[in-house]
Amino acid sequence: MTEITSGQGMLMIVMMCVVLLFIVMRGKRMDLLFGFVLRVLCGTVCIYIVNHLMLHFQYGGTLGLNPFTLIASGILGLPGLIALYAIKIVSLL
């Protein structure tokens, strides 16, 4: 029998939460979930483009693509991304 690492366990918990969310939201407000996923995808593309532009101009204040930044962009949208970059820039001063 193989052991489950902490990363695998966390991934399984997240996947179960996503499946449960789809089951609960299936008959209700699916447009909210669709909007959240759309904002996450747009936020991911925006972070990727802005990071490449910042690296092109040799500025080191790039954001990482991690669950926290993606959730912030999904919930808050463009103002959330601007706030994340503002926090990153202020932390570099």
mmCIF file as gemmi writes it, N, C-alpha and C atoms, coordinates in Angstrom:
data_model
loop_
_atom_site.group_PDB
_atom_site.id
_atom_site.type_symbol
_atom_site.label_atom_id
_atom_site.label_alt_id
_atom_site.label_comp_id
_atom_site.label_asym_id
_atom_site.label_entity_id
_atom_site.label_seq_id
_atom_site.pdbx_PDB_ins_code
_atom_site.Cartn_x
_atom_site.Cartn_y
_atom_site.Cartn_z
_atom_site.occupancy
_atom_site.B_iso_or_equiv
_atom_site.pdbx_formal_charge
_atom_site.auth_seq_id
_atom_site.auth_asym_id
_atom_site.pdbx_PDB_model_num
ATOM 1 N N . MET Axp A 1 ? 0.841 -1.17 0 1 0 ? 1 A 1
ATOM 2 C CA . MET Axp A 1 ? 0 0 0 1 0 ? 1 A 1
ATOM 3 C C . MET Axp A 1 ? 0.892 1.241 0 1 0 ? 1 A 1
ATOM 4 N N . THR Axp A 2 ? 0.56 2.213 -0.844 1 0 ? 2 A 1
ATOM 5 C CA . THR Axp A 2 ? 1.374 3.426 -0.934 1 0 ? 2 A 1
ATOM 6 C C . THR Axp A 2 ? 0.843 4.483 0.018 1 0 ? 2 A 1
ATOM 7 N N . GLU Axp A 3 ? 1.744 5.346 0.434 1 0 ? 3 A 1
ATOM 8 C CA . GLU Axp A 3 ? 1.368 6.43 1.332 1 0 ? 3 A 1
ATOM 9 C C . GLU Axp A 3 ? 0.983 7.656 0.517 1 0 ? 3 A 1
ATOM 10 N N . ILE Axp A 4 ? 0.082 8.442 1.069 1 0 ? 4 A 1
ATOM 11 C CA . ILE Axp A 4 ? -0.351 9.68 0.419 1 0 ? 4 A 1
ATOM 12 C C . ILE Axp A 4 ? 0.457 10.827 1.02 1 0 ? 4 A 1
ATOM 13 N N . THR Axp A 5 ? 1.087 11.599 0.148 1 0 ? 5 A 1
ATOM 14 C CA . THR Axp A 5 ? 1.856 12.745 0.628 1 0 ? 5 A 1
ATOM 15 C C . THR Axp A 5 ? 0.898 13.895 0.95 1 0 ? 5 A 1
ATOM 16 N N . SER Axp A 6 ? 1.42 14.903 1.608 1 0 ? 6 A 1
ATOM 17 C CA . SER Axp A 6 ? 0.565 16.027 1.988 1 0 ? 6 A 1
ATOM 18 C C . SER Axp A 6 ? 0.06 16.779 0.755 1 0 ? 6 A 1
ATOM 19 N N . GLY Axp A 7 ? 0.876 16.881 -0.288 1 0 ? 7 A 1
ATOM 20 C CA . GLY Axp A 7 ? 0.439 17.536 -1.516 1 0 ? 7 A 1
ATOM 21 C C . GLY Axp A 7 ? -0.684 16.777 -2.199 1 0 ? 7 A 1
ATOM 22 N N . GLN Axp A 8 ? -0.586 15.456 -2.22 1 0 ? 8 A 1
ATOM 23 C CA . GLN Axp A 8 ? -1.634 14.644 -2.822 1 0 ? 8 A 1
ATOM 24 C C . GLN Axp A 8 ? -2.919 14.731 -2.002 1 0 ? 8 A 1
ATOM 25 N N . GLY Axp A 9 ? -2.777 14.747 -0.693 1 0 ? 9 A 1
ATOM 26 C CA . GLY Axp A 9 ? -3.945 14.868 0.179 1 0 ? 9 A 1
ATOM 27 C C . GLY Axp A 9 ? -4.643 16.2 -0.009 1 0 ? 9 A 1
ATOM 28 N N . MET Axp A 10 ? -3.868 17.272 -0.117 1 0 ? 10 A 1
ATOM 29 C CA . MET Axp A 10 ? -4.454 18.593 -0.333 1 0 ? 10 A 1
ATOM 30 C C . MET Axp A 10 ? -5.159 18.655 -1.675 1 0 ? 10 A 1
ATOM 31 N N . LEU Axp A 11 ? -4.566 18.065 -2.709 1 0 ? 11 A 1
ATOM 32 C CA . LEU Axp A 11 ? -5.185 18.039 -4.032 1 0 ? 11 A 1
ATOM 33 C C . LEU Axp A 11 ? -6.499 17.264 -3.998 1 0 ? 11 A 1
ATOM 34 N N . MET Axp A 12 ? -6.538 16.155 -3.282 1 0 ? 12 A 1
ATOM 35 C CA . MET Axp A 12 ? -7.767 15.371 -3.18 1 0 ? 12 A 1
ATOM 36 C C . MET Axp A 12 ? -8.858 16.157 -2.457 1 0 ? 12 A 1
ATOM 37 N N . ILE Axp A 13 ? -8.494 16.887 -1.406 1 0 ? 13 A 1
ATOM 38 C CA . ILE Axp A 13 ? -9.472 17.693 -0.674 1 0 ? 13 A 1
ATOM 39 C C . ILE Axp A 13 ? -10.024 18.8 -1.56 1 0 ? 13 A 1
ATOM 40 N N . VAL Axp A 14 ? -9.153 19.47 -2.308 1 0 ? 14 A 1
ATOM 41 C CA . VAL Axp A 14 ? -9.595 20.54 -3.205 1 0 ? 14 A 1
ATOM 42 C C . VAL Axp A 14 ? -10.515 19.982 -4.28 1 0 ? 14 A 1
ATOM 43 N N . MET Axp A 15 ? -10.165 18.832 -4.848 1 0 ? 15 A 1
ATOM 44 C CA . MET Axp A 15 ? -11.002 18.24 -5.896 1 0 ? 15 A 1
ATOM 45 C C . MET Axp A 15 ? -12.357 17.828 -5.344 1 0 ? 15 A 1
ATOM 46 N N . MET Axp A 16 ? -12.407 17.302 -4.129 1 0 ? 16 A 1
ATOM 47 C CA . MET Axp A 16 ? -13.683 16.938 -3.527 1 0 ? 16 A 1
ATOM 48 C C . MET Axp A 16 ? -14.534 18.179 -3.274 1 0 ? 16 A 1
ATOM 49 N N . CYS Axp A 17 ? -13.904 19.268 -2.852 1 0 ? 17 A 1
ATOM 50 C CA . CYS Axp A 17 ? -14.64 20.519 -2.638 1 0 ? 17 A 1
ATOM 51 C C . CYS Axp A 17 ? -15.198 21.056 -3.947 1 0 ? 17 A 1
ATOM 52 N N . VAL Axp A 18 ? -14.426 20.965 -5.015 1 0 ? 18 A 1
ATOM 53 C CA . VAL Axp A 18 ? -14.897 21.435 -6.319 1 0 ? 18 A 1
ATOM 54 C C . VAL Axp A 18 ? -16.071 20.59 -6.796 1 0 ? 18 A 1
ATOM 55 N N . VAL Axp A 19 ? -15.982 19.285 -6.645 1 0 ? 19 A 1
ATOM 56 C CA . VAL Axp A 19 ? -17.082 18.401 -7.049 1 0 ? 19 A 1
ATOM 57 C C . VAL Axp A 19 ? -18.326 18.706 -6.221 1 0 ? 19 A 1
ATOM 58 N N . LEU Axp A 20 ? -18.157 18.889 -4.925 1 0 ? 20 A 1
ATOM 59 C CA . LEU Axp A 20 ? -19.291 19.223 -4.06 1 0 ? 20 A 1
ATOM 60 C C . LEU Axp A 20 ? -19.89 20.567 -4.445 1 0 ? 20 A 1
ATOM 61 N N . LEU Axp A 21 ? -19.05 21.532 -4.783 1 0 ? 21 A 1
ATOM 62 C CA . LEU Axp A 21 ? -19.534 22.837 -5.216 1 0 ? 21 A 1
ATOM 63 C C . LEU Axp A 21 ? -20.353 22.719 -6.498 1 0 ? 21 A 1
ATOM 64 N N . PHE Axp A 22 ? -19.893 21.917 -7.456 1 0 ? 22 A 1
ATOM 65 C CA . PHE Axp A 22 ? -20.648 21.721 -8.688 1 0 ? 22 A 1
ATOM 66 C C . PHE Axp A 22 ? -21.986 21.043 -8.42 1 0 ? 22 A 1
ATOM 67 N N . ILE Axp A 23 ? -22.013 20.085 -7.49 1 0 ? 23 A 1
ATOM 68 C CA . ILE Axp A 23 ? -23.26 19.4 -7.166 1 0 ? 23 A 1
ATOM 69 C C . ILE Axp A 23 ? -24.25 20.372 -6.534 1 0 ? 23 A 1
ATOM 70 N N . VAL Axp A 24 ? -23.776 21.192 -5.614 1 0 ? 24 A 1
ATOM 71 C CA . VAL Axp A 24 ? -24.655 22.138 -4.932 1 0 ? 24 A 1
ATOM 72 C C . VAL Axp A 24 ? -25.121 23.239 -5.877 1 0 ? 24 A 1
ATOM 73 N N . MET Axp A 25 ? -24.23 23.749 -6.715 1 0 ? 25 A 1
ATOM 74 C CA . MET Axp A 25 ? -24.544 24.873 -7.587 1 0 ? 25 A 1
ATOM 75 C C . MET Axp A 25 ? -25.244 24.447 -8.878 1 0 ? 25 A 1
ATOM 76 N N . ARG Axp A 26 ? -25.362 23.161 -9.118 1 0 ? 26 A 1
ATOM 77 C CA . ARG Axp A 26 ? -25.894 22.673 -10.383 1 0 ? 26 A 1
ATOM 78 C C . ARG Axp A 26 ? -27.278 23.238 -10.674 1 0 ? 26 A 1
ATOM 79 N N . GLY Axp A 27 ? -28.158 23.188 -9.74 1 0 ? 27 A 1
ATOM 80 C CA . GLY Axp A 27 ? -29.51 23.642 -9.986 1 0 ? 27 A 1
ATOM 81 C C . GLY Axp A 27 ? -29.731 25.091 -9.612 1 0 ? 27 A 1
ATOM 82 N N . LYS Axp A 28 ? -28.771 25.703 -8.986 1 0 ? 28 A 1
ATOM 83 C CA . LYS Axp A 28 ? -28.982 27.053 -8.477 1 0 ? 28 A 1
ATOM 84 C C . LYS Axp A 28 ? -28.278 28.075 -9.341 1 0 ? 28 A 1
ATOM 85 N N . ARG Axp A 29 ? -27.433 28.831 -8.804 1 0 ? 29 A 1
ATOM 86 C CA . ARG Axp A 29 ? -26.812 29.981 -9.464 1 0 ? 29 A 1
ATOM 87 C C . ARG Axp A 29 ? -25.534 29.583 -10.186 1 0 ? 29 A 1
ATOM 88 N N . MET Axp A 30 ? -25.688 28.874 -11.275 1 0 ? 30 A 1
ATOM 89 C CA . MET Axp A 30 ? -24.53 28.431 -12.046 1 0 ? 30 A 1
ATOM 90 C C . MET Axp A 30 ? -23.822 29.608 -12.698 1 0 ? 30 A 1
ATOM 91 N N . ASP Axp A 31 ? -24.557 30.717 -12.942 1 0 ? 31 A 1
ATOM 92 C CA . ASP Axp A 31 ? -23.936 31.878 -13.561 1 0 ? 31 A 1
ATOM 93 C C . ASP Axp A 31 ? -22.883 32.504 -12.652 1 0 ? 31 A 1
ATOM 94 N N . LEU Axp A 32 ? -23.051 32.4 -11.334 1 0 ? 32 A 1
ATOM 95 C CA . LEU Axp A 32 ? -22.03 32.902 -10.409 1 0 ? 32 A 1
ATOM 96 C C . LEU Axp A 32 ? -20.738 32.108 -10.54 1 0 ? 32 A 1
ATOM 97 N N . LEU Axp A 33 ? -20.871 30.793 -10.615 1 0 ? 33 A 1
ATOM 98 C CA . LEU Axp A 33 ? -19.695 29.939 -10.766 1 0 ? 33 A 1
ATOM 99 C C . LEU Axp A 33 ? -19.029 30.17 -12.117 1 0 ? 33 A 1
ATOM 100 N N . PHE Axp A 34 ? -19.832 30.323 -13.163 1 0 ? 34 A 1
ATOM 101 C CA . PHE Axp A 34 ? -19.276 30.578 -14.487 1 0 ? 34 A 1
ATOM 102 C C . PHE Axp A 34 ? -18.531 31.91 -14.506 1 0 ? 34 A 1
ATOM 103 N N . GLY Axp A 35 ? -19.097 32.936 -13.87 1 0 ? 35 A 1
ATOM 104 C CA . GLY Axp A 35 ? -18.435 34.239 -13.791 1 0 ? 35 A 1
ATOM 105 C C . GLY Axp A 35 ? -17.132 34.165 -13.017 1 0 ? 35 A 1
ATOM 106 N N . PHE Axp A 36 ? -17.116 33.396 -11.924 1 0 ? 36 A 1
ATOM 107 C CA . PHE Axp A 36 ? -15.899 33.228 -11.132 1 0 ? 36 A 1
ATOM 108 C C . PHE Axp A 36 ? -14.806 32.563 -11.961 1 0 ? 36 A 1
ATOM 109 N N . VAL Axp A 37 ? -15.161 31.486 -12.659 1 0 ? 37 A 1
ATOM 110 C CA . VAL Axp A 37 ? -14.185 30.765 -13.477 1 0 ? 37 A 1
ATOM 111 C C . VAL Axp A 37 ? -13.68 31.655 -14.607 1 0 ? 37 A 1
ATOM 112 N N . LEU Axp A 38 ? -14.566 32.442 -15.2 1 0 ? 38 A 1
ATOM 113 C CA . LEU Axp A 38 ? -14.163 33.355 -16.263 1 0 ? 38 A 1
ATOM 114 C C . LEU Axp A 38 ? -13.201 34.427 -15.743 1 0 ? 38 A 1
ATOM 115 N N . ARG Axp A 39 ? -13.478 34.972 -14.553 1 0 ? 39 A 1
ATOM 116 C CA . ARG Axp A 39 ? -12.571 35.96 -13.963 1 0 ? 39 A 1
ATOM 117 C C . ARG Axp A 39 ? -11.228 35.343 -13.6 1 0 ? 39 A 1
ATOM 118 N N . VAL Axp A 40 ? -11.227 34.089 -13.144 1 0 ? 40 A 1
ATOM 119 C CA . VAL Axp A 40 ? -9.957 33.414 -12.836 1 0 ? 40 A 1
ATOM 120 C C . VAL Axp A 40 ? -9.133 33.237 -14.107 1 0 ? 40 A 1
ATOM 121 N N . LEU Axp A 41 ? -9.777 32.813 -15.191 1 0 ? 41 A 1
ATOM 122 C CA . LEU Axp A 41 ? -9.05 32.636 -16.452 1 0 ? 41 A 1
ATOM 123 C C . LEU Axp A 41 ? -8.515 33.964 -16.984 1 0 ? 41 A 1
ATOM 124 N N . CYS Axp A 42 ? -9.329 34.998 -16.948 1 0 ? 42 A 1
ATOM 125 C CA . CYS Axp A 42 ? -8.866 36.321 -17.397 1 0 ? 42 A 1
ATOM 126 C C . CYS Axp A 42 ? -7.76 36.847 -16.49 1 0 ? 42 A 1
ATOM 127 N N . GLY Axp A 43 ? -7.885 36.621 -15.192 1 0 ? 43 A 1
ATOM 128 C CA . GLY Axp A 43 ? -6.847 37.04 -14.26 1 0 ? 43 A 1
ATOM 129 C C . GLY Axp A 43 ? -5.534 36.317 -14.497 1 0 ? 43 A 1
ATOM 130 N N . THR Axp A 44 ? -5.615 35.033 -14.817 1 0 ? 44 A 1
ATOM 131 C CA . THR Axp A 44 ? -4.411 34.263 -15.113 1 0 ? 44 A 1
ATOM 132 C C . THR Axp A 44 ? -3.703 34.813 -16.34 1 0 ? 44 A 1
ATOM 133 N N . VAL Axp A 45 ? -4.477 35.097 -17.38 1 0 ? 45 A 1
ATOM 134 C CA . VAL Axp A 45 ? -3.893 35.654 -18.603 1 0 ? 45 A 1
ATOM 135 C C . VAL Axp A 45 ? -3.29 37.027 -18.327 1 0 ? 45 A 1
ATOM 136 N N . CYS Axp A 46 ? -3.992 37.854 -17.565 1 0 ? 46 A 1
ATOM 137 C CA . CYS Axp A 46 ? -3.477 39.195 -17.239 1 0 ? 46 A 1
ATOM 138 C C . CYS Axp A 46 ? -2.182 39.121 -16.436 1 0 ? 46 A 1
ATOM 139 N N . ILE Axp A 47 ? -2.145 38.255 -15.432 1 0 ? 47 A 1
ATOM 140 C CA . ILE Axp A 47 ? -0.926 38.107 -14.626 1 0 ? 47 A 1
ATOM 141 C C . ILE Axp A 47 ? 0.228 37.643 -15.506 1 0 ? 47 A 1
ATOM 142 N N . TYR Axp A 48 ? -0.039 36.685 -16.384 1 0 ? 48 A 1
ATOM 143 C CA . TYR Axp A 48 ? 0.997 36.168 -17.274 1 0 ? 48 A 1
ATOM 144 C C . TYR Axp A 48 ? 1.543 37.271 -18.18 1 0 ? 48 A 1
ATOM 145 N N . ILE Axp A 49 ? 0.638 38.058 -18.779 1 0 ? 49 A 1
ATOM 146 C CA . ILE Axp A 49 ? 1.072 39.128 -19.691 1 0 ? 49 A 1
ATOM 147 C C . ILE Axp A 49 ? 1.826 40.216 -18.946 1 0 ? 49 A 1
ATOM 148 N N . VAL Axp A 50 ? 1.303 40.661 -17.81 1 0 ? 50 A 1
ATOM 149 C CA . VAL Axp A 50 ? 1.958 41.732 -17.043 1 0 ? 50 A 1
ATOM 150 C C . VAL Axp A 50 ? 3.315 41.265 -16.529 1 0 ? 50 A 1
ATOM 151 N N . ASN Axp A 51 ? 3.408 40.015 -16.092 1 0 ? 51 A 1
ATOM 152 C CA . ASN Axp A 51 ? 4.703 39.496 -15.637 1 0 ? 51 A 1
ATOM 153 C C . ASN Axp A 51 ? 5.729 39.506 -16.757 1 0 ? 51 A 1
ATOM 154 N N . HIS Axp A 52 ? 5.317 39.107 -17.96 1 0 ? 52 A 1
ATOM 155 C CA . HIS Axp A 52 ? 6.26 39.123 -19.082 1 0 ? 52 A 1
ATOM 156 C C . HIS Axp A 52 ? 6.661 40.54 -19.466 1 0 ? 52 A 1
ATOM 157 N N . LEU Axp A 53 ? 5.716 41.471 -19.398 1 0 ? 53 A 1
ATOM 158 C CA . LEU Axp A 53 ? 6.066 42.86 -19.669 1 0 ? 53 A 1
ATOM 159 C C . LEU Axp A 53 ? 7.03 43.402 -18.62 1 0 ? 53 A 1
ATOM 160 N N . MET Axp A 54 ? 6.8 43.063 -17.371 1 0 ? 54 A 1
ATOM 161 C CA . MET Axp A 54 ? 7.689 43.532 -16.308 1 0 ? 54 A 1
ATOM 162 C C . MET Axp A 54 ? 9.083 42.933 -16.456 1 0 ? 54 A 1
ATOM 163 N N . LEU Axp A 55 ? 9.154 41.67 -16.831 1 0 ? 55 A 1
ATOM 164 C CA . LEU Axp A 55 ? 10.462 41.052 -17.046 1 0 ? 55 A 1
ATOM 165 C C . LEU Axp A 55 ? 11.146 41.637 -18.278 1 0 ? 55 A 1
ATOM 166 N N . HIS Axp A 56 ? 10.371 41.985 -19.297 1 0 ? 56 A 1
ATOM 167 C CA . HIS Axp A 56 ? 10.939 42.596 -20.5 1 0 ? 56 A 1
ATOM 168 C C . HIS Axp A 56 ? 11.584 43.949 -20.175 1 0 ? 56 A 1
ATOM 169 N N . PHE Axp A 57 ? 10.935 44.709 -19.298 1 0 ? 57 A 1
ATOM 170 C CA . PHE Axp A 57 ? 11.479 46 -18.898 1 0 ? 57 A 1
ATOM 171 C C . PHE Axp A 57 ? 12.406 45.884 -17.684 1 0 ? 57 A 1
ATOM 172 N N . GLN Axp A 58 ? 12.792 44.652 -17.326 1 0 ? 58 A 1
ATOM 173 C CA . GLN Axp A 58 ? 13.743 44.331 -16.263 1 0 ? 58 A 1
ATOM 174 C C . GLN Axp A 58 ? 13.311 44.874 -14.912 1 0 ? 58 A 1
ATOM 175 N N . TYR Axp A 59 ? 12.026 44.69 -14.603 1 0 ? 59 A 1
ATOM 176 C CA . TYR Axp A 59 ? 11.493 45.05 -13.298 1 0 ? 59 A 1
ATOM 177 C C . TYR Axp A 59 ? 11.165 43.767 -12.563 1 0 ? 59 A 1
ATOM 178 N N . GLY Axp A 60 ? 11.614 43.634 -11.335 1 0 ? 60 A 1
ATOM 179 C CA . GLY Axp A 60 ? 11.501 42.368 -10.622 1 0 ? 60 A 1
ATOM 180 C C . GLY Axp A 60 ? 10.233 42.18 -9.822 1 0 ? 60 A 1
ATOM 181 N N . GLY Axp A 61 ? 9.244 43.041 -9.933 1 0 ? 61 A 1
ATOM 182 C CA . GLY Axp A 61 ? 8.05 42.947 -9.109 1 0 ? 61 A 1
ATOM 183 C C . GLY Axp A 61 ? 6.945 42.113 -9.723 1 0 ? 61 A 1
ATOM 184 N N . THR Axp A 62 ? 7.235 40.877 -10.069 1 0 ? 62 A 1
ATOM 185 C CA . THR Axp A 62 ? 6.228 40.028 -10.702 1 0 ? 62 A 1
ATOM 186 C C . THR Axp A 62 ? 5.431 39.262 -9.648 1 0 ? 62 A 1
ATOM 187 N N . LEU Axp A 63 ? 4.209 38.903 -9.995 1 0 ? 63 A 1
ATOM 188 C CA . LEU Axp A 63 ? 3.355 38.093 -9.133 1 0 ? 63 A 1
ATOM 189 C C . LEU Axp A 63 ? 3.484 36.631 -9.529 1 0 ? 63 A 1
ATOM 190 N N . GLY Axp A 64 ? 3.341 35.778 -8.566 1 0 ? 64 A 1
ATOM 191 C CA . GLY Axp A 64 ? 3.34 34.355 -8.859 1 0 ? 64 A 1
ATOM 192 C C . GLY Axp A 64 ? 1.939 33.875 -9.185 1 0 ? 64 A 1
ATOM 193 N N . LEU Axp A 65 ? 1.856 32.861 -10.006 1 0 ? 65 A 1
ATOM 194 C CA . LEU Axp A 65 ? 0.561 32.234 -10.281 1 0 ? 65 A 1
ATOM 195 C C . LEU Axp A 65 ? 0.37 31.117 -9.264 1 0 ? 65 A 1
ATOM 196 N N . ASN Axp A 66 ? -0.376 31.407 -8.227 1 0 ? 66 A 1
ATOM 197 C CA . ASN Axp A 66 ? -0.65 30.427 -7.189 1 0 ? 66 A 1
ATOM 198 C C . ASN Axp A 66 ? -2.133 30.496 -6.835 1 0 ? 66 A 1
ATOM 199 N N . PRO Axp A 67 ? -2.618 29.566 -6.037 1 0 ? 67 A 1
ATOM 200 C CA . PRO Axp A 67 ? -4.058 29.56 -5.724 1 0 ? 67 A 1
ATOM 201 C C . PRO Axp A 67 ? -4.552 30.855 -5.083 1 0 ? 67 A 1
ATOM 202 N N . PHE Axp A 68 ? -3.726 31.524 -4.291 1 0 ? 68 A 1
ATOM 203 C CA . PHE Axp A 68 ? -4.173 32.739 -3.616 1 0 ? 68 A 1
ATOM 204 C C . PHE Axp A 68 ? -4.387 33.884 -4.601 1 0 ? 68 A 1
ATOM 205 N N . THR Axp A 69 ? -3.468 34.061 -5.544 1 0 ? 69 A 1
ATOM 206 C CA . THR Axp A 69 ? -3.646 35.131 -6.527 1 0 ? 69 A 1
ATOM 207 C C . THR Axp A 69 ? -4.793 34.817 -7.474 1 0 ? 69 A 1
ATOM 208 N N . LEU Axp A 70 ? -4.985 33.55 -7.8 1 0 ? 70 A 1
ATOM 209 C CA . LEU Axp A 70 ? -6.085 33.189 -8.69 1 0 ? 70 A 1
ATOM 210 C C . LEU Axp A 70 ? -7.44 33.354 -8.008 1 0 ? 70 A 1
ATOM 211 N N . ILE Axp A 71 ? -7.523 33.016 -6.73 1 0 ? 71 A 1
ATOM 212 C CA . ILE Axp A 71 ? -8.772 33.215 -5.992 1 0 ? 71 A 1
ATOM 213 C C . ILE Axp A 71 ? -9.06 34.702 -5.841 1 0 ? 71 A 1
ATOM 214 N N . ALA Axp A 72 ? -8.025 35.495 -5.568 1 0 ? 72 A 1
ATOM 215 C CA . ALA Axp A 72 ? -8.221 36.946 -5.449 1 0 ? 72 A 1
ATOM 216 C C . ALA Axp A 72 ? -8.7 37.534 -6.768 1 0 ? 72 A 1
ATOM 217 N N . SER Axp A 73 ? -8.132 37.086 -7.878 1 0 ? 73 A 1
ATOM 218 C CA . SER Axp A 73 ? -8.579 37.602 -9.171 1 0 ? 73 A 1
ATOM 219 C C . SER Axp A 73 ? -9.974 37.095 -9.51 1 0 ? 73 A 1
ATOM 220 N N . GLY Axp A 74 ? -10.322 35.904 -9.056 1 0 ? 74 A 1
ATOM 221 C CA . GLY Axp A 74 ? -11.656 35.372 -9.32 1 0 ? 74 A 1
ATOM 222 C C . GLY Axp A 74 ? -12.734 36.07 -8.522 1 0 ? 74 A 1
ATOM 223 N N . ILE Axp A 75 ? -12.438 36.423 -7.293 1 0 ? 75 A 1
ATOM 224 C CA . ILE Axp A 75 ? -13.428 37.075 -6.446 1 0 ? 75 A 1
ATOM 225 C C . ILE Axp A 75 ? -13.488 38.574 -6.728 1 0 ? 75 A 1
ATOM 226 N N . LEU Axp A 76 ? -12.334 39.222 -6.832 1 0 ? 76 A 1
ATOM 227 C CA . LEU Axp A 76 ? -12.284 40.677 -6.938 1 0 ? 76 A 1
ATOM 228 C C . LEU Axp A 76 ? -12.165 41.2 -8.359 1 0 ? 76 A 1
ATOM 229 N N . GLY Axp A 77 ? -11.774 40.368 -9.301 1 0 ? 77 A 1
ATOM 230 C CA . GLY Axp A 77 ? -11.644 40.799 -10.687 1 0 ? 77 A 1
ATOM 231 C C . GLY Axp A 77 ? -10.433 41.695 -10.905 1 0 ? 77 A 1
ATOM 232 N N . LEU Axp A 78 ? -10.565 42.635 -11.839 1 0 ? 78 A 1
ATOM 233 C CA . LEU Axp A 78 ? -9.465 43.533 -12.183 1 0 ? 78 A 1
ATOM 234 C C . LEU Axp A 78 ? -9.009 44.401 -11.007 1 0 ? 78 A 1
ATOM 235 N N . PRO Axp A 79 ? -9.909 44.952 -10.191 1 0 ? 79 A 1
ATOM 236 C CA . PRO Axp A 79 ? -9.433 45.713 -9.023 1 0 ? 79 A 1
ATOM 237 C C . PRO Axp A 79 ? -8.588 44.863 -8.062 1 0 ? 79 A 1
ATOM 238 N N . GLY Axp A 80 ? -8.907 43.584 -7.967 1 0 ? 80 A 1
ATOM 239 C CA . GLY Axp A 80 ? -8.109 42.689 -7.134 1 0 ? 80 A 1
ATOM 240 C C . GLY Axp A 80 ? -6.703 42.503 -7.678 1 0 ? 80 A 1
ATOM 241 N N . LEU Axp A 81 ? -6.592 42.379 -9.006 1 0 ? 81 A 1
ATOM 242 C CA . LEU Axp A 81 ? -5.266 42.255 -9.626 1 0 ? 81 A 1
ATOM 243 C C . LEU Axp A 81 ? -4.449 43.523 -9.434 1 0 ? 81 A 1
ATOM 244 N N . ILE Axp A 82 ? -5.092 44.663 -9.599 1 0 ? 82 A 1
ATOM 245 C CA . ILE Axp A 82 ? -4.39 45.932 -9.397 1 0 ? 82 A 1
ATOM 246 C C . ILE Axp A 82 ? -3.917 46.039 -7.952 1 0 ? 82 A 1
ATOM 247 N N . ALA Axp A 83 ? -4.764 45.614 -7.015 1 0 ? 83 A 1
ATOM 248 C CA . ALA Axp A 83 ? -4.377 45.654 -5.595 1 0 ? 83 A 1
ATOM 249 C C . ALA Axp A 83 ? -3.207 44.706 -5.315 1 0 ? 83 A 1
ATOM 250 N N . LEU Axp A 84 ? -3.21 43.522 -5.933 1 0 ? 84 A 1
ATOM 251 C CA . LEU Axp A 84 ? -2.102 42.583 -5.729 1 0 ? 84 A 1
ATOM 252 C C . LEU Axp A 84 ? -0.791 43.158 -6.25 1 0 ? 84 A 1
ATOM 253 N N . TYR Axp A 85 ? -0.832 43.771 -7.423 1 0 ? 85 A 1
ATOM 254 C CA . TYR Axp A 85 ? 0.387 44.385 -7.959 1 0 ? 85 A 1
ATOM 255 C C . TYR Axp A 85 ? 0.807 45.586 -7.117 1 0 ? 85 A 1
ATOM 256 N N . ALA Axp A 86 ? -0.142 46.351 -6.595 1 0 ? 86 A 1
ATOM 257 C CA . ALA Axp A 86 ? 0.201 47.495 -5.739 1 0 ? 86 A 1
ATOM 258 C C . ALA Axp A 86 ? 0.861 47.02 -4.456 1 0 ? 86 A 1
ATOM 259 N N . ILE Axp A 87 ? 0.341 45.953 -3.871 1 0 ? 87 A 1
ATOM 260 C CA . ILE Axp A 87 ? 0.96 45.396 -2.668 1 0 ? 87 A 1
ATOM 261 C C . ILE Axp A 87 ? 2.364 44.912 -2.964 1 0 ? 87 A 1
ATOM 262 N N . LYS Axp A 88 ? 2.549 44.261 -4.098 1 0 ? 88 A 1
ATOM 263 C CA . LYS Axp A 88 ? 3.874 43.76 -4.474 1 0 ? 88 A 1
ATOM 264 C C . LYS Axp A 88 ? 4.845 44.913 -4.673 1 0 ? 88 A 1
ATOM 265 N N . ILE Axp A 89 ? 4.417 45.972 -5.332 1 0 ? 89 A 1
ATOM 266 C CA . ILE Axp A 89 ? 5.304 47.128 -5.582 1 0 ? 89 A 1
ATOM 267 C C . ILE Axp A 89 ? 5.649 47.819 -4.281 1 0 ? 89 A 1
ATOM 268 N N . VAL Axp A 90 ? 4.667 47.996 -3.399 1 0 ? 90 A 1
ATOM 269 C CA . VAL Axp A 90 ? 4.932 48.646 -2.111 1 0 ? 90 A 1
ATOM 270 C C . VAL Axp A 90 ? 5.876 47.8 -1.267 1 0 ? 90 A 1
ATOM 271 N N . SER Axp A 91 ? 5.752 46.477 -1.346 1 0 ? 91 A 1
ATOM 272 C CA . SER Axp A 91 ? 6.635 45.617 -0.55 1 0 ? 91 A 1
ATOM 273 C C . SER Axp A 91 ? 8.081 45.676 -1.041 1 0 ? 91 A 1
ATOM 274 N N . LEU Axp A 92 ? 8.292 46.086 -2.289 1 0 ? 92 A 1
ATOM 275 C CA . LEU Axp A 92 ? 9.648 46.183 -2.829 1 0 ? 92 A 1
ATOM 276 C C . LEU Axp A 92 ? 10.325 47.497 -2.475 1 0 ? 92 A 1
ATOM 277 N N . LEU Axp A 93 ? 9.559 48.492 -2.009 1 0 ? 93 A 1
ATOM 278 C CA . LEU Axp A 93 ? 10.145 49.797 -1.695 1 0 ? 93 A 1
ATOM 279 C C . LEU Axp A 93 ? 10.947 49.755 -0.404 1 0 ? 93 A 1
